[in-house]
Amino acid sequence: MERDEHADRDTTRIGSLAGRLFLRVEIYAYIVLGGLLALAAVIGIGSTVMSLWQAALERGDADTLVLTIDRLLFVLMVVEIMHTVRVSFRSGTLVCEPFLIVGLIASIRRVLVITLESSQASKPGAWTPDVEAQFNGTMLELGVLGGLILIMVVSIFILRRSEA
Protein backbone atom coordinates (compact mmCIF):
# COMPACT_ATOMS: atom_id res chain seq x y z
CA MET A 1 0.00 0.00 0.00
CA GLU A 2 2.81 2.39 0.93
CA ARG A 3 4.61 1.57 -2.30
CA ASP A 4 1.54 2.63 -4.36
CA GLU A 5 1.49 5.97 -2.55
CA HIS A 6 5.16 6.59 -3.43
CA ALA A 7 4.49 5.67 -7.07
CA ASP A 8 1.48 8.01 -7.16
CA ARG A 9 3.53 10.83 -5.62
CA ASP A 10 6.36 10.28 -8.12
CA THR A 11 3.91 10.22 -11.02
CA THR A 12 2.28 13.44 -9.81
CA ARG A 13 5.68 15.10 -9.36
CA ILE A 14 6.83 14.07 -12.84
CA GLY A 15 3.53 15.22 -14.37
CA SER A 16 3.82 18.57 -12.60
CA LEU A 17 7.42 19.02 -13.74
CA ALA A 18 6.51 18.09 -17.33
CA GLY A 19 3.57 20.52 -17.25
CA ARG A 20 5.79 23.41 -16.11
CA LEU A 21 8.46 22.53 -18.67
CA PHE A 22 5.96 22.39 -21.54
CA LEU A 23 4.42 25.71 -20.42
CA ARG A 24 7.84 27.39 -20.56
CA VAL A 25 8.56 25.94 -23.99
CA GLU A 26 5.14 27.13 -25.17
CA ILE A 27 5.79 30.65 -23.83
CA TYR A 28 9.19 30.85 -25.53
CA ALA A 29 7.70 29.54 -28.76
CA TYR A 30 4.99 32.25 -28.64
CA ILE A 31 7.65 34.92 -28.03
CA VAL A 32 9.80 33.75 -30.97
CA LEU A 33 6.75 33.36 -33.22
CA GLY A 34 5.52 36.84 -32.28
CA GLY A 35 8.94 38.34 -33.02
CA LEU A 36 9.17 36.65 -36.41
CA LEU A 37 5.63 37.72 -37.31
CA ALA A 38 6.41 41.30 -36.28
CA LEU A 39 9.52 41.25 -38.47
CA ALA A 40 7.49 39.88 -41.40
CA ALA A 41 4.87 42.63 -40.88
CA VAL A 42 7.53 45.37 -40.87
CA ILE A 43 9.16 43.99 -44.02
CA GLY A 44 5.74 43.66 -45.66
CA ILE A 45 4.83 47.24 -44.80
CA GLY A 46 8.13 48.47 -46.24
CA SER A 47 7.53 46.50 -49.43
CA THR A 48 4.00 47.88 -49.64
CA VAL A 49 5.21 51.47 -49.27
CA MET A 50 7.75 50.93 -52.04
CA SER A 51 5.07 49.38 -54.28
CA LEU A 52 2.66 52.24 -53.58
CA TRP A 53 5.39 54.77 -54.37
CA GLN A 54 6.06 52.98 -57.66
CA ALA A 55 2.32 53.03 -58.46
CA ALA A 56 2.25 56.76 -57.80
CA LEU A 57 5.23 57.32 -60.10
CA GLU A 58 3.52 55.29 -62.83
CA ARG A 59 0.37 57.38 -62.39
CA GLY A 60 -1.80 54.62 -60.95
CA ASP A 61 -0.88 51.66 -63.15
CA ALA A 62 -3.60 49.07 -62.48
CA ASP A 63 -1.22 46.12 -62.17
CA THR A 64 0.98 47.94 -59.67
CA LEU A 65 -2.07 48.97 -57.63
CA VAL A 66 -3.34 45.38 -57.54
CA LEU A 67 0.12 44.23 -56.42
CA THR A 68 0.07 46.89 -53.69
CA ILE A 69 -3.35 45.74 -52.49
CA ASP A 70 -2.08 42.15 -52.49
CA ARG A 71 0.84 43.16 -50.28
CA LEU A 72 -1.46 45.12 -47.97
CA LEU A 73 -3.66 42.05 -47.58
CA PHE A 74 -0.57 39.98 -46.78
CA VAL A 75 0.42 42.42 -44.03
CA LEU A 76 -3.15 42.35 -42.73
CA MET A 77 -2.97 38.54 -42.59
CA VAL A 78 0.30 38.66 -40.65
CA VAL A 79 -1.12 41.21 -38.20
CA GLU A 80 -4.23 39.07 -37.71
CA ILE A 81 -2.06 36.01 -37.05
CA MET A 82 -0.08 38.08 -34.52
CA HIS A 83 -3.37 38.97 -32.85
CA THR A 84 -4.31 35.29 -32.75
CA VAL A 85 -0.97 34.42 -31.14
CA ARG A 86 -1.44 37.20 -28.57
CA VAL A 87 -4.97 36.10 -27.70
CA SER A 88 -3.87 32.47 -27.49
CA PHE A 89 -0.93 33.46 -25.28
CA ARG A 90 -3.16 35.42 -22.88
CA SER A 91 -6.06 33.01 -22.63
CA GLY A 92 -4.24 29.72 -23.15
CA THR A 93 -6.92 28.61 -25.62
CA LEU A 94 -7.41 28.86 -29.36
CA VAL A 95 -10.19 31.12 -30.61
CA CYS A 96 -11.90 30.34 -33.93
CA GLU A 97 -12.71 33.82 -35.21
CA PRO A 98 -9.15 35.06 -35.90
CA PHE A 99 -8.45 31.93 -37.95
CA LEU A 100 -11.62 32.52 -39.97
CA ILE A 101 -10.56 36.13 -40.57
CA VAL A 102 -7.11 35.02 -41.75
CA GLY A 103 -8.75 32.47 -44.06
CA LEU A 104 -11.11 35.15 -45.37
CA ILE A 105 -8.24 37.53 -46.10
CA ALA A 106 -6.24 34.74 -47.75
CA SER A 107 -9.20 33.80 -49.96
CA ILE A 108 -9.78 37.40 -51.01
CA ARG A 109 -6.07 37.72 -51.71
CA ARG A 110 -6.19 34.60 -53.91
CA VAL A 111 -9.15 36.04 -55.87
CA LEU A 112 -7.13 39.20 -56.37
CA VAL A 113 -4.11 37.24 -57.64
CA ILE A 114 -6.28 35.17 -60.01
CA THR A 115 -7.88 38.25 -61.51
CA LEU A 116 -4.45 39.91 -61.91
CA GLU A 117 -3.06 36.81 -63.64
CA SER A 118 -6.12 36.57 -65.86
CA SER A 119 -5.90 40.21 -66.90
CA GLN A 120 -2.22 39.82 -67.78
CA ALA A 121 -2.79 36.56 -69.68
CA SER A 122 -5.76 37.81 -71.69
CA LYS A 123 -4.49 38.73 -75.11
CA PRO A 124 -6.55 39.19 -78.18
CA GLY A 125 -6.28 36.06 -80.22
CA ALA A 126 -7.81 32.76 -81.08
CA TRP A 127 -10.04 30.91 -78.64
CA THR A 128 -8.11 27.64 -78.52
CA PRO A 129 -9.00 24.54 -76.48
CA ASP A 130 -6.09 25.29 -74.14
CA VAL A 131 -7.35 28.82 -73.50
CA GLU A 132 -10.87 27.50 -72.95
CA ALA A 133 -9.62 24.87 -70.47
CA GLN A 134 -7.64 27.48 -68.56
CA PHE A 135 -10.66 29.79 -68.54
CA ASN A 136 -12.90 27.01 -67.20
CA GLY A 137 -10.38 26.13 -64.50
CA THR A 138 -10.07 29.75 -63.45
CA MET A 139 -13.84 30.18 -63.30
CA LEU A 140 -14.17 27.00 -61.23
CA GLU A 141 -11.51 28.21 -58.79
CA LEU A 142 -13.17 31.62 -58.51
CA GLY A 143 -16.53 29.94 -57.86
CA VAL A 144 -15.09 27.75 -55.11
CA LEU A 145 -13.31 30.73 -53.56
CA GLY A 146 -16.53 32.76 -53.70
CA GLY A 147 -18.39 29.99 -51.89
CA LEU A 148 -15.60 29.69 -49.34
CA ILE A 149 -15.64 33.44 -48.69
CA LEU A 150 -19.39 33.35 -48.19
CA ILE A 151 -19.13 30.41 -45.77
CA MET A 152 -16.42 32.15 -43.72
CA VAL A 153 -18.39 35.40 -43.54
CA VAL A 154 -21.49 33.54 -42.37
CA SER A 155 -19.37 31.60 -39.83
CA ILE A 156 -17.91 34.81 -38.42
CA PHE A 157 -21.41 36.30 -38.22
CA ILE A 158 -22.73 33.24 -36.39
CA LEU A 159 -19.78 33.23 -33.97
CA ARG A 160 -20.26 36.90 -33.13
CA ARG A 161 -24.00 36.43 -32.79
CA SER A 162 -23.56 33.45 -30.43
CA GLU A 163 -21.12 35.39 -28.21
CA ALA A 164 -23.60 38.25 -27.85
C-alpha positions in Angstrom: 0.0 0.0 0.0 2.8 2.4 0.9 4.6 1.6 -2.3 1.5 2.6 -4.4 1.5 6.0 -2.6 5.2 6.6 -3.4 4.5 5.7 -7.1 1.5 8.0 -7.2 3.5 10.8 -5.6 6.4 10.3 -8.1 3.9 10.2 -11.0 2.3 13.4 -9.8 5.7 15.1 -9.4 6.8 14.1 -12.8 3.5 15.2 -14.4 3.8 18.6 -12.6 7.4 19.0 -13.7 6.5 18.1 -17.3 3.6 20.5 -17.3 5.8 23.4 -16.1 8.5 22.5 -18.7 6.0 22.4 -21.5 4.4 25.7 -20.4 7.8 27.4 -20.6 8.6 25.9 -24.0 5.1 27.1 -25.2 5.8 30.6 -23.8 9.2 30.9 -25.5 7.7 29.5 -28.8 5.0 32.2 -28.6 7.7 34.9 -28.0 9.8 33.7 -31.0 6.7 33.4 -33.2 5.5 36.8 -32.3 8.9 38.3 -33.0 9.2 36.6 -36.4 5.6 37.7 -37.3 6.4 41.3 -36.3 9.5 41.3 -38.5 7.5 39.9 -41.4 4.9 42.6 -40.9 7.5 45.4 -40.9 9.2 44.0 -44.0 5.7 43.7 -45.7 4.8 47.2 -44.8 8.1 48.5 -46.2 7.5 46.5 -49.4 4.0 47.9 -49.6 5.2 51.5 -49.3 7.8 50.9 -52.0 5.1 49.4 -54.3 2.7 52.2 -53.6 5.4 54.8 -54.4 6.1 53.0 -57.7 2.3 53.0 -58.5 2.3 56.8 -57.8 5.2 57.3 -60.1 3.5 55.3 -62.8 0.4 57.4 -62.4 -1.8 54.6 -60.9 -0.9 51.7 -63.2 -3.6 49.1 -62.5 -1.2 46.1 -62.2 1.0 47.9 -59.7 -2.1 49.0 -57.6 -3.3 45.4 -57.5 0.1 44.2 -56.4 0.1 46.9 -53.7 -3.3 45.7 -52.5 -2.1 42.1 -52.5 0.8 43.2 -50.3 -1.5 45.1 -48.0 -3.7 42.1 -47.6 -0.6 40.0 -46.8 0.4 42.4 -44.0 -3.2 42.3 -42.7 -3.0 38.5 -42.6 0.3 38.7 -40.7 -1.1 41.2 -38.2 -4.2 39.1 -37.7 -2.1 36.0 -37.1 -0.1 38.1 -34.5 -3.4 39.0 -32.9 -4.3 35.3 -32.7 -1.0 34.4 -31.1 -1.4 37.2 -28.6 -5.0 36.1 -27.7 -3.9 32.5 -27.5 -0.9 33.5 -25.3 -3.2 35.4 -22.9 -6.1 33.0 -22.6 -4.2 29.7 -23.2 -6.9 28.6 -25.6 -7.4 28.9 -29.4 -10.2 31.1 -30.6 -11.9 30.3 -33.9 -12.7 33.8 -35.2 -9.1 35.1 -35.9 -8.5 31.9 -38.0 -11.6 32.5 -40.0 -10.6 36.1 -40.6 -7.1 35.0 -41.8 -8.7 32.5 -44.1 -11.1 35.1 -45.4 -8.2 37.5 -46.1 -6.2 34.7 -47.8 -9.2 33.8 -50.0 -9.8 37.4 -51.0 -6.1 37.7 -51.7 -6.2 34.6 -53.9 -9.1 36.0 -55.9 -7.1 39.2 -56.4 -4.1 37.2 -57.6 -6.3 35.2 -60.0 -7.9 38.3 -61.5 -4.5 39.9 -61.9 -3.1 36.8 -63.6 -6.1 36.6 -65.9 -5.9 40.2 -66.9 -2.2 39.8 -67.8 -2.8 36.6 -69.7 -5.8 37.8 -71.7 -4.5 38.7 -75.1 -6.5 39.2 -78.2 -6.3 36.1 -80.2 -7.8 32.8 -81.1 -10.0 30.9 -78.6 -8.1 27.6 -78.5 -9.0 24.5 -76.5 -6.1 25.3 -74.1 -7.3 28.8 -73.5 -10.9 27.5 -72.9 -9.6 24.9 -70.5 -7.6 27.5 -68.6 -10.7 29.8 -68.5 -12.9 27.0 -67.2 -10.4 26.1 -64.5 -10.1 29.7 -63.4 -13.8 30.2 -63.3 -14.2 27.0 -61.2 -11.5 28.2 -58.8 -13.2 31.6 -58.5 -16.5 29.9 -57.9 -15.1 27.7 -55.1 -13.3 30.7 -53.6 -16.5 32.8 -53.7 -18.4 30.0 -51.9 -15.6 29.7 -49.3 -15.6 33.4 -48.7 -19.4 33.3 -48.2 -19.1 30.4 -45.8 -16.4 32.1 -43.7 -18.4 35.4 -43.5 -21.5 33.5 -42.4 -19.4 31.6 -39.8 -17.9 34.8 -38.4 -21.4 36.3 -38.2 -22.7 33.2 -36.4 -19.8 33.2 -34.0 -20.3 36.9 -33.1 -24.0 36.4 -32.8 -23.6 33.5 -30.4 -21.1 35.4 -28.2 -23.6 38.3 -27.8 
